[in-house]
Amino acid sequence: MVAELEKIIYDDGGGFRAAYINDTGGLWHFHPEYELVLNLKSNGTRIVGDSVELFDRFDMVLIGGNIPHCWNYYKQNNTLPENHGISVNFKIESIGEALLSQHELRNLKVLFNEADRGIAFSTEDSRKAEKYFVQMVNNKGIDKMIDFFNIIKILCSSANKACLCSENYKLAYDERGNKKMADVYSYIRENYFKPLPLKKIAKIAKMSPVAFSRYFKKNSGAGFIEYLNRVRTNKACYLLRETEYTVHDIAMECGFASMSNFNKQFRKTEGVSPRGFRTQFK
């Protein structure tokens, strides 16, 4: 399944759109607009390009144009809270190169360049920005723009931010969706809990296993098995934190073939055993 092009609708005819998020996520998509997302009430797994990470309340990210992304929300009783996040979409053209080239906005230009790999910000930054996100949803005209630049000010001065995609990923992606990698990412996301031998995944990409291994490492910055284990471990972290399932059942549900392998891979990525991780949240 290739990433789908999403058309952003600007209901007021402007170049900046702010709206509450009430969907259930899961759609692997991209669009030419930049996107700011602030999660308010939910948690799950955030996938941006080749980055796969757990997210929780006050997760805030900035995503550059044409980077495929999706949010897989963990639901309680198959439902999500109303207005569980806010998204802001905008076009660089709406700000204008003439304005961006000014000395006063040099940090903003750097920020937008960094956004080509996606950027995650701290909970502290998210809490500072929350009121401006909410005001952007409700305001129009110059007040809406003032809210936008107040958010941008927080992002530009952030001392705790991290790039999401690997350096190789952006080089390999184009507006058509990089079909081979999109197909592979989607298949892993939907089937991580099943046995996924390299031969089977290579067939999805229509490549030999050897050629696929090289191709995947070049485009994702990680080996296929390493990436798969990261996806499985992220899901295990959520289940250990939010449920009372036994460690054994979690290992099986996340696709690990044995407890020894689960313990080894979990400790490799998280630095503690699964039981030690769970203890931190009790």
FIRO-780439 format. One record per residue: residue in three letters; x, y, z of N, C-alpha, C in turn; residue number from 1. Coordinates in steps of 0.001 Angstrom, whole numbers, m for minus. Layout:
N
> code:n.c1:n.c2:n.c3:ca.c1:ca.c2:ca.c3:c.c1:c.c2:c.c3:pos
> ALA:X:Y:Z:X:Y:Z:X:Y:Z:NUM
...
REM end
This chain:
282
> code:n.c1:n.c2:n.c3:ca.c1:ca.c2:ca.c3:c.c1:c.c2:c.c3:pos
> MET:847:m1191:0:0:0:0:879:1236:0:1
> VAL:852:2013:m1095:1666:3206:m1195:1053:4316:m359:2
> ALA:1901:5252:96:1391:6397:841:437:7190:m34:3
> GLU:m678:7591:541:m1698:8316:m208:m1489:9817:m98:4
> LEU:m1723:10519:m1214:m1654:11970:m1216:m2921:12520:m578:5
> GLU:m2760:13314:481:m3905:13935:1142:m3995:15394:717:6
> LYS:m5181:15822:304:m5394:17210:m75:m5879:17979:1141:7
> ILE:m5130:19009:1528:m5478:19833:2669:m6449:20919:2230:8
> ILE:m7600:21009:2880:m8618:22001:2546:m8503:23197:3483:9
> TYR:m8342:24373:2911:m8288:25606:3693:m9647:26283:3599:10
> ASP:m10475:26093:4631:m11860:26530:4544:m12035:28045:4508:11
> ASP:m11020:28808:4942:m11153:30259:4912:m10368:30880:3761:12
> GLY:m9867:30018:2869:m9137:30523:1716:m7718:30965:2030:13
> GLY:m7277:30783:3268:m5942:31213:3662:m4903:30137:3450:14
> GLY:m3681:30436:3908:m2594:29488:3739:m2234:28748:5004:15
> PHE:m3034:28934:6071:m2760:28301:7359:m4040:27664:7883:16
> ARG:m3986:26360:8124:m5170:25635:8579:m4884:25046:9952:17
> ALA:m5798:25261:10903:m5685:24675:12242:m7003:23998:12575:18
> ALA:m6947:22762:13036:m8184:22025:13321:m7926:20955:14366:19
> TYR:m8972:20633:15131:m8883:19527:16074:m8820:18209:15311:20
> ILE:m8158:17231:15894:m8071:15894:15320:m9077:15007:16029:21
> ASN:m9952:14395:15251:m10945:13475:15809:m10972:12143:15067:22
> ASP:m10009:11936:14169:m10011:10678:13427:m9294:9594:14217:23
> THR:m9301:8394:13690:m8712:7245:14383:m7304:6928:13904:24
> GLY:m6789:7721:12956:m5418:7526:12505:m5241:6281:11656:25
> GLY:m3984:5932:11422:m3667:4698:10700:m3479:4875:9206:26
> LEU:m3870:6031:8630:m3723:6237:7194:m2310:6711:6883:27
> TRP:m1585:5942:6104:m215:6269:5702:m314:7251:4537:28
> HIS:m9:8529:4771:m272:9550:3769:829:10613:3758:29
> PHE:782:11464:2760:1704:12591:2672:993:13744:1981:30
> HIS:1578:14932:2085:1026:16109:1418:2142:17147:1312:31
> PRO:2054:18064:352:3133:19047:172:3231:20073:1287:32
> GLU:2166:20257:2055:2181:21226:3145:3010:20732:4334:33
> TYR:3596:21660:5069:4202:21335:6360:3073:21064:7355:34
> GLU:3370:20248:8362:2340:19928:9354:2923:19979:10768:35
> LEU:2206:20675:11633:2498:20696:13066:1405:19905:13757:36
> VAL:1771:18962:14591:771:18155:15303:1071:18195:16800:37
> LEU:52:18523:17573:143:18484:19031:m871:17478:19535:38
> ASN:m405:16409:20159:m1295:15409:20738:m1677:15833:22151:39
> LEU:m2978:15798:22443:m3467:16291:23732:m3961:15201:24670:40
> LYS:m4614:14157:24126:m5340:13243:25007:m5139:11763:24702:41
> SER:m4247:11411:23806:m4154:9998:23419:m2705:9547:23400:42
> ASN:m2499:8270:23103:m1157:7731:22971:m1164:6616:21936:43
> GLY:27:6185:21557:120:5149:20535:1503:5136:19917:44
> THR:1547:4817:18624:2806:4777:17885:2757:5801:16761:45
> ARG:3759:6653:16711:3870:7673:15669:4894:7207:14645:46
> ILE:4501:7192:13361:5404:6783:12291:5583:7961:11335:47
> VAL:6808:8447:11238:7136:9549:10335:8315:9100:9485:48
> GLY:8065:8866:8201:9127:8330:7351:9581:6990:7870:49
> ASP:10870:6882:8214:11385:5618:8747:11513:5654:10269:50
> SER:10922:6672:10909:10940:6765:12371:9689:6119:12954:51
> VAL:9879:5250:13927:8772:4593:14625:8975:4799:16114:52
> GLU:8089:5584:16762:8257:5901:18170:6921:5895:18896:53
> LEU:6968:5557:20177:5797:5727:21023:5541:7205:21238:54
> PHE:4267:7588:21357:3956:8958:21729:2888:8946:22815:55
> ASP:2849:10033:23549:1886:10174:24644:1344:11588:24617:56
> ARG:632:11981:25682:96:13336:25758:1222:14367:25631:57
> PHE:909:15461:24970:1841:16563:24742:3033:16148:23887:58
> ASP:2762:15242:22953:3735:14943:21902:3538:15988:20807:59
> MET:4594:16671:20402:4506:17710:19370:5588:17490:18331:60
> VAL:5178:17468:17064:6139:17262:15976:5872:18248:14846:61
> LEU:6933:18563:14120:6862:19357:12899:7362:18490:11759:62
> ILE:6537:18342:10718:6861:17457:9599:6918:18269:8311:63
> GLY:8024:18140:7578:8180:18837:6308:7260:18293:5234:64
> GLY:7189:18987:4125:6315:18575:3030:6722:17259:2411:65
> ASN:5702:16465:2043:5869:15211:1293:6555:14087:2063:66
> ILE:6628:14193:3387:7130:13080:4188:5935:12227:4618:67
> PRO:5858:10963:4259:4712:10135:4663:4691:9908:6165:68
> HIS:3499:9867:6725:3372:9734:8173:2006:9188:8541:69
> CYS:1904:8682:9757:618:8254:10296:738:8092:11799:70
> TRP:m408:8099:12469:m478:7863:13906:m1346:6635:14139:71
> ASN:m808:5654:14834:m1588:4485:15231:m1975:4666:16697:72
> TYR:m3235:4990:16942:m3681:5287:18302:m4064:4008:19045:73
> TYR:m3696:3951:20324:m4120:2859:21181:m5447:3279:21822:74
> LYS:m6494:2531:21540:m7846:2927:21926:m8307:2218:23194:75
> GLN:m9106:2920:23963:m9762:2338:25127:m11218:2049:24752:76
> ASN:m11612:773:24861:m12971:377:24458:m13261:782:23020:77
> ASN:m12233:703:22188:m12345:970:20753:m12749:2408:20445:78
> THR:m12489:3327:21357:m12827:4732:21125:m11644:5627:21498:79
> LEU:m11686:6862:21007:m10690:7869:21329:m11391:9102:21899:80
> PRO:m10719:9864:22764:m11323:11080:23298:m11622:12084:22183:81
> GLU:m12636:12882:22374:m12967:13923:21408:m11870:14986:21407:82
> ASN:m11587:15539:20209:m10560:16576:20072:m9248:16147:20732:83
> HIS:m8772:14962:20352:m7595:14407:21034:m6275:14995:20556:84
> GLY:m6306:15864:19575:m5100:16540:19120:m5448:17733:18256:85
> ILE:m4440:18498:17865:m4626:19641:16969:m3554:19572:15891:86
> SER:m3956:19771:14648:m2995:19820:13553:m3032:21206:12906:87
> VAL:m1861:21674:12516:m1723:22948:11807:m994:22660:10503:88
> ASN:m1602:22995:9387:m983:22815:8076:m731:24172:7443:89
> PHE:406:24294:6776:712:25568:6130:1667:25348:4966:90
> LYS:1648:26290:4056:2530:26262:2901:3670:27247:3113:91
> ILE:4880:26827:2761:6021:27730:2867:5775:28980:2024:92
> GLU:5117:28782:880:4842:29917:m4:3988:30978:680:93
> SER:3207:30570:1688:2355:31531:2382:3164:32466:3279:94
> ILE:4367:32018:3652:5261:32884:4416:6113:33711:3465:95
> GLY:6605:33050:2424:7327:33773:1376:8828:33771:1576:96
> GLU:9553:33530:492:11008:33494:540:11587:34849:924:97
> ALA:10923:35940:488:11431:37277:803:11468:37498:2314:98
> LEU:10419:37046:3000:10383:37200:4454:11371:36252:5132:99
> LEU:11421:35005:4650:12318:34015:5246:13794:34381:5076:100
> SER:14106:35164:4062:15500:35529:3818:15977:36668:4713:101
> GLN:15066:37247:5491:15457:38324:6379:16290:37798:7548:102
> HIS:17223:38627:8003:18129:38227:9076:17370:37804:10329:103
> GLU:16275:38497:10633:15516:38217:11849:14894:36823:11855:104
> LEU:14705:36227:10688:14060:34910:10591:15032:33802:10212:105
> ARG:16329:34041:10426:17307:33021:10040:17090:31715:10798:106
> ASN:16671:31797:12079:16420:30575:12851:15212:29816:12326:107
> LEU:14238:30546:11796:13061:29882:11228:13435:29129:9955:108
> LYS:14300:29701:9161:14729:29021:7937:15476:27732:8270:109
> VAL:16308:27787:9312:17013:26587:9773:16008:25536:10244:110
> LEU:14990:25980:10984:13965:25062:11487:13259:24350:10341:111
> PHE:12886:25084:9315:12191:24475:8185:13084:23491:7443:112
> ASN:14379:23778:7361:15307:22828:6736:15395:21542:7557:113
> GLU:15441:21673:8874:15487:20504:9754:14195:19691:9653:114
> ALA:13084:20376:9389:11785:19698:9317:11704:18730:8145:115
> ASP:12653:18808:7209:12684:17855:6103:12917:16430:6592:116
> ARG:13378:16280:7836:13512:14946:8439:12497:14744:9566:117
> GLY:11623:15730:9796:10681:15668:10908:11393:16011:12209:118
> ILE:10719:16746:13093:11317:17138:14370:10329:16854:15497:119
> ALA:10798:16258:16560:9992:16053:17774:10490:17012:18850:120
> PHE:9538:17596:19589:9868:18581:20618:9518:18039:22000:121
> SER:10029:18697:23015:9845:18228:24381:8439:18497:24895:122
> THR:8072:17781:25952:6781:18018:26606:6689:19445:27125:123
> GLU:7800:19964:27618:7818:21346:28117:7473:22333:27007:124
> ASP:8077:22159:25826:7761:23020:24690:6289:22877:24293:125
> SER:5795:21650:24335:4402:21388:23949:3421:22101:24867:126
> ARG:3692:22060:26142:2807:22731:27108:2816:24244:26902:127
> LYS:3973:24798:26567:4048:26229:26285:3230:26597:25044:128
> ALA:3236:25707:24056:2581:26001:22781:1087:25706:22777:129
> GLU:603:24931:23741:m780:24458:23708:m1795:25586:23515:130
> LYS:m1687:26660:24293:m2711:27713:24222:m2751:28371:22850:131
> TYR:m1604:28446:22181:m1572:29060:20853:m2190:28142:19811:132
> PHE:m1989:26812:19963:m2670:25859:19085:m4184:26015:19210:133
> VAL:m4676:26048:20439:m6115:26171:20674:m6640:27477:20098:134
> GLN:m5896:28563:20302:m6328:29857:19788:m6330:29875:18266:135
> MET:m5390:29178:17630:m5362:29130:16170:m6608:28482:15606:136
> VAL:m7129:27464:16324:m8355:26804:15870:m9515:27790:15857:137
> ASN:m9549:28680:16833:m10698:29576:17011:m10528:30956:16378:138
> ASN:m9291:31401:16195:m9049:32750:15681:m8975:32800:14169:139
> LYS:m9119:33994:13640:m8981:34241:12211:m8120:35470:12001:140
> GLY:m7739:35684:10731:m7027:36897:10381:m5690:37039:11085:141
> ILE:m5381:38284:11464:m4081:38576:12042:m3873:37885:13392:142
> ASP:m4969:37701:14150:m4846:37012:15439:m4372:35571:15245:143
> LYS:m4880:34921:14210:m4460:33555:13887:m2973:33518:13540:144
> MET:m2503:34526:12775:m1102:34572:12389:m198:34846:13593:145
> ILE:m676:35684:14513:105:35955:15720:266:34671:16540:146
> ASP:m822:33891:16645:m742:32604:17344:275:31691:16670:147
> PHE:238:31643:15324:1165:30796:14579:2613:31176:14882:148
> PHE:2918:32454:14835:4296:32876:15060:4714:32732:16526:149
> ASN:3752:32746:17440:4086:32446:18832:4499:30987:18989:150
> ILE:3828:30088:18242:4241:28676:18241:5627:28544:17635:151
> ILE:5833:29205:16489:7121:29141:15807:8243:29661:16693:152
> LYS:7959:30702:17455:8969:31253:18375:9414:30200:19379:153
> ILE:8453:29433:19911:8773:28366:20866:9621:27287:20193:154
> LEU:9255:26907:18964:9991:25867:18258:11419:26303:17941:155
> CYS:11575:27554:17511:12909:28048:17139:13844:28158:18341:156
> SER:13280:28430:19514:14116:28594:20708:14239:27308:21516:157
> SER:13673:26204:21007:13702:24941:21737:15137:24447:21941:158
> ALA:15404:24040:23166:16723:23490:23491:16694:21967:23555:159
> ASN:15510:21389:23314:15352:19940:23444:14467:19419:22318:160
> LYS:15088:19179:21177:14367:18668:20023:15213:17595:19344:161
> ALA:14557:16763:18545:15276:15650:17914:14728:15390:16522:162
> CYS:15624:15138:15565:15191:14748:14219:14610:13343:14261:163
> LEU:13626:13089:13417:12948:11802:13406:13496:10864:12329:164
> CYS:13452:11269:11073:13896:10390:9983:15417:10302:9936:165
> SER:15908:9173:9468:17344:9034:9245:17765:9943:8087:166
> GLU:19043:10257:8018:19535:11134:6955:19276:10525:5581:167
> ASN:19391:9219:5469:19217:8563:4173:17783:8604:3685:168
> TYR:16826:8644:4619:15433:8506:4218:14987:9633:3302:169
> LYS:15257:10869:3689:14792:11998:2889:15420:11992:1510:170
> LEU:16656:11518:1425:17314:11466:124:16622:10484:m810:171
> ALA:16005:9461:m251:15412:8401:m1071:13952:8663:m1402:172
> TYR:13305:9589:m690:11864:9771:m843:11557:10840:m1881:173
> ASP:10493:10669:m2611:10033:11706:m3530:8517:11808:m3449:174
> GLU:7922:12734:m4182:6494:13025:m4060:5619:11860:m4513:175
> ARG:6160:10948:m5275:5366:9809:m5730:5167:8774:m4633:176
> GLY:5860:8923:m3517:5613:8044:m2379:6661:6983:m2146:177
> ASN:7722:6967:m2984:8755:5938:m2838:8084:4584:m2620:178
> LYS:7429:4090:m3651:6497:2979:m3523:7076:1752:m2848:179
> LYS:8284:1387:m3186:8845:174:m2580:8928:296:m1071:180
> MET:9498:1403:m587:9652:1562:853:8297:1754:1528:181
> ALA:7387:2476:899:6060:2675:1483:5331:1340:1626:182
> ASP:5442:485:609:4813:m834:673:5384:m1647:1833:183
> VAL:6710:m1587:1974:7373:m2353:3032:6997:m1824:4408:184
> TYR:7055:m498:4609:6691:99:5899:5259:m249:6278:185
> SER:4354:m143:5304:2946:m432:5570:2748:m1893:5955:186
> TYR:3437:m2788:5241:3278:m4212:5534:3808:m4538:6925:187
> ILE:4960:m3971:7280:5507:m4209:8617:4555:m3682:9676:188
> ARG:4038:m2481:9466:3146:m1849:10435:1894:m2683:10673:189
> GLU:1406:m3339:9632:164:m4092:9732:376:m5559:10118:190
> ASN:1633:m6042:10053:1870:m7472:10284:3046:m7759:11208:191
> TYR:3482:m6771:11998:4674:m6922:12831:4559:m8076:13827:192
> PHE:3328:m8446:14193:3113:m9476:15203:3186:m10892:14622:193
> LYS:3376:m11007:13314:3490:m12298:12647:4953:m12594:12325:194
> PRO:5296:m13845:12047:6649:m14130:11555:6869:m13405:10230:195
> LEU:7962:m12652:10104:8223:m11881:8884:9627:m12197:8368:196
> PRO:9801:m13336:7716:11133:m13674:7190:11550:m12698:6102:197
> LEU:12846:m12494:5995:13390:m11557:5021:12921:m11882:3606:198
> LYS:12843:m13154:3282:12445:m13567:1937:11046:m13065:1592:199
> LYS:10143:m13093:2571:8772:m12654:2330:8698:m11149:2114:200
> ILE:9428:m10379:2924:9427:m8925:2785:10087:m8509:1480:201
> ALA:11165:m9197:1109:11849:m8885:m144:10918:m9087:m1340:202
> LYS:10045:m10085:m1235:9099:m10354:m2315:8123:m9191:m2483:203
> ILE:7733:m8550:m1380:6827:m7398:m1448:7485:m6262:m2215:204
> ALA:8799:m6096:m2005:9548:m5052:m2707:9968:m5496:m4109:205
> LYS:9658:m6759:m4458:10004:m7319:m5762:11517:m7284:m5976:206
> MET:12246:m7736:m4934:13702:m7763:m4986:14191:m9075:m4391:207
> SER:15441:m9414:m4659:16033:m10580:m4019:16334:m10217:m2565:208
> PRO:16417:m11210:m1669:16714:m10908:m260:17996:m10116:m66:209
> VAL:19052:m10460:m811:20333:m9758:m663:20206:m8304:m1118:210
> ALA:19586:m8109:m2286:19423:m6753:m2811:18506:m5929:m1905:211
> PHE:17468:m6580:m1377:16547:m5866:m496:17233:m5428:801:212
> SER:18058:m6288:1351:18766:m5943:2584:19596:m4680:2403:213
> ARG:20313:m4603:1293:21123:m3421:1011:20224:m2201:797:214
> TYR:19144:m2408:37:18225:m1311:m281:17560:m771:978:215
> PHE:17106:m1659:1854:16419:m1234:3073:17375:m462:3986:216
> LYS:18590:m949:4147:19570:m279:5008:19908:1100:4461:217
> LYS:20040:1202:3153:20375:2482:2529:19258:3500:2731:218
> ASN:18006:3053:2632:16871:3970:2668:16321:4230:4065:219
> SER:16614:3348:5003:16041:3532:6346:17089:3850:7403:220
> GLY:18352:3584:7096:19396:3822:8079:19524:2705:9096:221
> ALA:18731:1647:8944:18775:507:9866:18552:m771:9074:222
> GLY:19072:m1879:9581:18808:m3161:8956:17352:m3555:9136:223
> PHE:16858:m4445:8287:15450:m4833:8350:15084:m5434:9706:224
> ILE:15895:m6360:10208:15595:m7001:11491:15629:m5978:12624:225
> GLU:16594:m5068:12582:16686:m4023:13603:15425:m3157:13605:226
> TYR:14975:m2787:12416:13783:m1952:12302:12547:m2697:12800:227
> LEU:12402:m3956:12403:11263:m4767:12829:11230:m4916:14346:228
> ASN:12374:m5158:14946:12441:m5287:16402:12077:m3982:17106:229
> ARG:12406:m2851:16469:12048:m1553:17037:10527:m1380:17059:230
> VAL:9879:m1758:15972:8414:m1677:15910:7787:m2570:16981:231
> ARG:8274:m3802:17085:7728:m4746:18060:7974:m4279:19498:232
> THR:9164:m3757:19756:9489:m3304:21106:8656:m2103:21509:233
> ASN:8394:m1188:20571:7553:m30:20875:6160:m462:21314:234
> LYS:5596:m1432:20613:4272:m1938:21000:4341:m2609:22368:235
> ALA:5415:m3350:22618:5571:m4010:23911:5661:m2991:25041:236
> CYS:6354:m1877:24803:6454:m819:25822:5072:m321:26216:237
> TYR:4236:m112:25222:2880:367:25515:2107:m657:26344:238
> LEU:2159:m1923:25952:1403:m2956:26660:1919:m3163:28084:239
> LEU:3217:m3067:28262:3788:m3197:29608:3352:m2040:30500:240
> ARG:3224:m880:29917:2891:314:30682:1392:428:30960:241
> GLU:566:34:29991:m861:334:30054:m1759:m857:30364:242
> THR:m1221:m2073:30350:m2072:m3242:30577:m1500:m4119:31684:243
> GLU:m2282:m5120:32053:m1844:m6087:33060:m1497:m7431:32419:244
> TYR:m1361:m7479:31111:m989:m8714:30437:335:m9231:30989:245
> THR:492:m10528:31002:1759:m11093:31453:2858:m10750:30445:246
> VAL:4087:m10746:30908:5215:m10444:30035:5285:m11467:28904:247
> HIS:5001:m12721:29231:5014:m13772:28207:3978:m13492:27128:248
> ASP:2749:m13134:27534:1687:m12868:26554:2030:m11656:25686:249
> ILE:2661:m10648:26274:3050:m9460:25516:4101:m9818:24476:250
> ALA:5047:m10651:24873:6087:m11079:23936:5475:m11780:22731:251
> MET:4524:m12666:22983:3891:m13399:21894:3029:m12482:21024:252
> GLU:2303:m11555:21662:1415:m10652:20913:2199:m9698:20022:253
> CYS:3425:m9379:20414:4234:m8436:19640:5119:m9124:18595:254
> GLY:5030:m10439:18509:5714:m11131:17434:7060:m11727:17770:255
> PHE:7456:m11707:19047:8734:m12313:19428:8569:m13822:19552:256
> ALA:9510:m14558:18989:9382:m16007:18907:9612:m16708:20236:257
> SER:10348:m16064:21155:10648:m16687:22436:10871:m15613:23486:258
> MET:10777:m16005:24754:11020:m15060:25838:12471:m14604:25861:259
> SER:13389:m15497:25560:14803:m15116:25579:15085:m14055:24521:260
> ASN:14503:m14212:23339:14685:m13221:22285:14022:m11897:22656:261
> PHE:12844:m11966:23263:12141:m10760:23704:12987:m9996:24724:262
> ASN:13482:m10703:25728:14301:m10060:26749:15558:m9434:26149:263
> LYS:16184:m10138:25238:17421:m9648:24616:17163:m8385:23804:264
> GLN:16129:m8416:22945:15841:m7269:22087:15324:m6085:22889:265
> PHE:14526:m6354:23902:13974:m5276:24719:15087:m4566:25484:266
> ARG:15969:m5347:26078:17076:m4754:26838:18006:m3970:25900:267
> LYS:18145:m4434:24675:19018:m3769:23704:18511:m2376:23363:268
> THR:17194:m2218:23233:16629:m925:22841:16270:m40:24028:269
> GLU:15834:m645:25145:15352:142:26282:16333:209:27442:270
> GLY:17324:m664:27443:18331:m617:28497:17941:m1320:29781:271
> VAL:16737:m1856:29847:16268:m2611:31016:15476:m3812:30523:272
> SER:15184:m4734:31425:14365:m5883:31074:12904:m5445:30956:273
> PRO:12051:m6236:30303:10624:m5895:30247:10013:m5719:31639:274
> ARG:10353:m6601:32573:9809:m6470:33928:10330:m5214:34616:275
> GLY:11606:m4891:34379:12162:m3681:34944:11487:m2443:34380:276
> PHE:11181:m2477:33096:10479:m1363:32456:9105:m1166:33073:277
> ARG:8371:m2262:33268:7022:m2191:33837:7050:m1626:35256:278
> THR:8055:m2004:36013:8177:m1541:37397:8248:m18:37477:279
> GLN:8832:618:36481:8975:2075:36486:7629:2800:36471:280
> PHE:6583:2091:36031:5266:2733:35888:4269:2248:36923:281
> LYS:4749:1523:37905:3870:1020:38960:3980:1871:40218:282
REM end
